[in-house]
Amino acid sequence: MRHLVKLVFWIAASLALAAAAFFVFANCLMLSYAPADSIDKVVPRNYALLLGTSKFTYGGMINPYYRYRIVAAVELYKAGKVRKIIASGDNSSKYYNEPAAMRDDLVSMGVPKEDIILDFAGLRTLDSVARCRSKFGVSDPVVVTQRYHAGRALYLAEKLGLDGAVAYAAKTPDSASYRFRNEIRESFARALALMDVIILGTRPKYEK
């Protein structure tokens, strides 16, 4: 019985160590992909891929991550770095429509409606990146999101054949609590993204 307990312990310890190593590797790998942190460093492209997030926090306030992504996309457009913006987000419910919210706010800040393309099936980063190519035929977008998220998006873009993709880092909120919560969540999302590529597959939920 004692030998069995030891065996179970060593198996569990080995699995935990392997999981920890996988987690660290995934994070180091995706953090090696760096976005441009100023508008003058962005290589011009025809399209920006604006990654969606909730417009409002649970407390009903405007989500600063959302607001800064909109501002960054408008900066790119007005600087002539992109000609059109693909607003990709979650519209899995009639009561929740990230792309429409992004479109309305982009228009309110001076982007013509005809230069905004809506992707209603950007359920997660993988879907947004994959559909950028499979649905819209774009393989070299400027991905718009915060720095902490951009590495994962660029890693997925590379694995999905979007070889010309670059990223522009939207401002990160000043609040330490916002940053800490999202950095923790993102660290696990990076590990899941690596699992998607290696094990689970990289096809979006909706191809077209």
C-alpha positions as CSV (number, residue, x, y, z in Angstrom):
1,M,0.0,0.0,0.0
2,R,2.8,2.4,0.9
3,H,4.4,1.8,-2.5
4,L,1.1,2.6,-4.2
5,V,0.8,5.8,-2.3
6,K,4.4,6.8,-3.3
7,L,3.7,5.9,-6.9
8,V,0.5,8.0,-7.0
9,F,2.4,10.9,-5.3
10,W,5.2,10.8,-7.8
11,I,2.8,10.6,-10.8
12,A,0.8,13.6,-9.4
13,A,4.0,15.5,-8.8
14,S,5.3,14.8,-12.2
15,L,2.0,15.9,-13.8
16,A,2.0,19.1,-11.8
17,L,5.6,19.9,-12.8
18,A,4.8,19.2,-16.4
19,A,1.8,21.5,-16.3
20,A,3.8,24.2,-14.6
21,A,6.5,24.0,-17.2
22,F,3.9,24.1,-20.0
23,F,2.3,27.2,-18.4
24,V,5.7,29.0,-18.1
25,F,6.7,28.0,-21.6
26,A,3.4,29.3,-23.1
27,N,3.7,32.6,-21.4
28,C,7.4,33.1,-22.3
29,L,6.7,32.2,-25.9
30,M,3.8,34.6,-26.4
31,L,5.4,37.5,-24.5
32,S,8.2,37.3,-27.1
33,Y,5.7,38.7,-29.7
34,A,5.8,42.5,-29.3
35,P,3.3,45.1,-30.6
36,A,4.2,48.6,-31.8
37,D,3.8,51.0,-28.9
38,S,3.6,54.2,-30.9
39,I,1.7,55.1,-34.0
40,D,4.8,56.0,-36.1
41,K,6.1,52.5,-35.6
42,V,3.1,50.9,-37.2
43,V,3.7,49.6,-40.8
44,P,0.7,50.7,-42.9
45,R,-1.8,48.0,-43.8
46,N,-5.2,48.0,-45.5
47,Y,-7.0,46.6,-42.5
48,A,-7.0,46.9,-38.8
49,L,-8.4,44.0,-36.8
50,L,-10.0,45.5,-33.7
51,L,-10.4,42.8,-31.0
52,G,-13.6,43.0,-29.0
53,T,-14.2,43.1,-25.3
54,S,-17.2,44.1,-23.2
55,K,-18.1,47.8,-23.4
56,F,-19.2,47.8,-19.8
57,T,-17.8,46.5,-16.5
58,Y,-20.0,44.5,-14.1
59,G,-20.5,47.7,-12.2
60,G,-22.0,49.4,-15.3
61,M,-19.0,51.7,-16.0
62,I,-17.4,51.9,-19.4
63,N,-14.7,49.3,-19.6
64,P,-11.4,51.2,-20.0
65,Y,-9.9,48.3,-22.1
66,Y,-12.7,48.7,-24.5
67,R,-12.4,52.5,-24.6
68,Y,-8.7,52.5,-25.3
69,R,-9.0,49.9,-28.1
70,I,-11.5,52.2,-29.8
71,V,-9.2,55.2,-29.4
72,A,-6.3,53.2,-30.8
73,A,-8.2,52.0,-33.8
74,V,-9.4,55.6,-34.6
75,E,-5.7,56.8,-34.2
76,L,-4.6,54.2,-36.8
77,Y,-7.4,55.2,-39.2
78,K,-6.9,59.0,-38.9
79,A,-3.1,58.6,-39.3
80,G,-3.6,56.8,-42.6
81,K,-2.1,53.6,-41.2
82,V,-5.2,51.6,-42.1
83,R,-8.0,52.1,-44.6
84,K,-10.7,49.8,-43.0
85,I,-11.4,48.4,-39.6
86,I,-12.7,44.9,-39.0
87,A,-14.5,45.1,-35.6
88,S,-14.5,41.5,-34.4
89,G,-16.3,40.4,-31.2
90,D,-19.0,38.4,-29.5
91,N,-22.6,38.5,-30.7
92,S,-23.7,35.1,-29.3
93,S,-26.9,36.7,-27.9
94,K,-29.3,39.3,-29.2
95,Y,-28.7,41.1,-25.9
96,Y,-24.9,41.3,-26.3
97,N,-23.3,42.7,-29.5
98,E,-19.7,43.8,-29.2
99,P,-19.2,44.5,-33.0
100,A,-22.2,46.8,-33.2
101,A,-21.1,48.7,-30.1
102,M,-17.6,49.1,-31.6
103,R,-19.0,50.3,-34.9
104,D,-21.2,52.9,-33.2
105,D,-18.3,54.3,-31.2
106,L,-16.0,54.3,-34.1
107,V,-18.5,56.3,-36.1
108,S,-19.0,58.7,-33.3
109,M,-15.3,59.4,-33.4
110,G,-15.1,60.1,-37.1
111,V,-14.6,56.8,-38.8
112,P,-17.0,56.5,-41.8
113,K,-19.5,53.6,-41.4
114,E,-18.6,52.2,-44.8
115,D,-15.0,51.7,-43.7
116,I,-16.1,49.5,-40.8
117,I,-16.5,45.7,-41.3
118,L,-18.4,43.7,-38.7
119,D,-17.4,40.2,-37.6
120,F,-20.2,38.9,-35.3
121,A,-18.5,35.6,-34.6
122,G,-15.3,36.7,-32.9
123,L,-16.2,34.7,-29.9
124,R,-12.6,34.6,-28.7
125,T,-9.2,35.7,-29.9
126,L,-8.6,32.5,-32.0
127,D,-12.0,33.0,-33.8
128,S,-11.3,36.7,-34.6
129,V,-7.8,35.9,-35.9
130,A,-8.8,32.9,-37.9
131,R,-11.9,34.5,-39.4
132,C,-9.9,37.6,-40.4
133,R,-8.3,35.3,-43.0
134,S,-11.0,32.7,-43.7
135,K,-14.0,35.1,-44.0
136,F,-12.4,38.4,-45.0
137,G,-9.3,37.2,-46.9
138,V,-7.0,39.4,-44.8
139,S,-3.6,37.9,-43.8
140,D,-1.8,41.1,-42.9
141,P,-3.9,43.1,-40.4
142,V,-2.8,45.5,-37.7
143,V,-4.2,43.9,-34.6
144,V,-5.6,46.4,-32.1
145,T,-5.6,45.4,-28.5
146,Q,-3.6,46.0,-25.3
147,R,0.0,44.9,-25.0
148,Y,-0.8,42.1,-22.5
149,H,-3.1,40.5,-25.1
150,A,-1.2,41.3,-28.3
151,G,1.4,38.5,-27.9
152,R,-1.2,35.8,-27.9
153,A,-3.0,37.3,-30.9
154,L,0.2,37.6,-32.9
155,Y,1.2,34.0,-32.0
156,L,-2.2,32.7,-33.2
157,A,-1.9,34.8,-36.3
158,E,1.4,33.3,-37.2
159,K,0.1,29.8,-36.6
160,L,-3.0,30.5,-38.7
161,G,-1.1,31.8,-41.7
162,L,-1.5,35.5,-41.2
163,D,2.2,36.0,-41.8
164,G,1.9,39.7,-42.3
165,A,0.1,40.5,-39.1
166,V,1.4,43.2,-36.8
167,A,-0.1,44.8,-33.7
168,Y,-0.6,48.2,-32.2
169,A,-0.8,48.4,-28.5
170,A,-3.8,50.3,-27.1
171,K,-3.3,52.1,-23.8
172,T,-3.5,49.9,-20.7
173,P,-5.7,51.2,-17.9
174,D,-3.9,52.9,-15.0
175,S,-5.8,50.9,-12.4
176,A,-3.6,48.3,-10.8
177,S,-6.6,46.1,-9.9
178,Y,-7.7,46.1,-13.6
179,R,-4.3,45.2,-14.8
180,F,-3.7,42.4,-12.2
181,R,-7.0,40.7,-12.9
182,N,-6.5,40.7,-16.6
183,E,-2.9,39.7,-16.5
184,I,-3.7,36.7,-14.4
185,R,-6.6,35.7,-16.7
186,E,-4.4,36.2,-19.8
187,S,-1.6,34.1,-18.4
188,F,-4.0,31.1,-18.4
189,A,-5.4,32.1,-21.8
190,R,-1.9,31.9,-23.3
191,A,-1.5,28.3,-22.1
192,L,-4.9,27.4,-23.6
193,A,-3.9,29.0,-26.9
194,L,-0.8,26.8,-27.0
195,M,-3.0,23.8,-26.3
196,D,-5.3,24.9,-29.1
197,V,-2.4,24.9,-31.5
198,I,-0.7,21.7,-30.3
199,I,-3.7,19.5,-29.3
200,L,-7.2,21.0,-29.8
201,G,-6.9,22.5,-33.3
202,T,-7.2,26.1,-34.5
203,R,-10.4,26.1,-36.4
204,P,-12.9,28.8,-35.4
205,K,-16.4,27.9,-34.3
206,Y,-17.8,29.6,-37.4
207,E,-15.7,29.5,-40.6
208,K,-17.9,31.8,-42.7
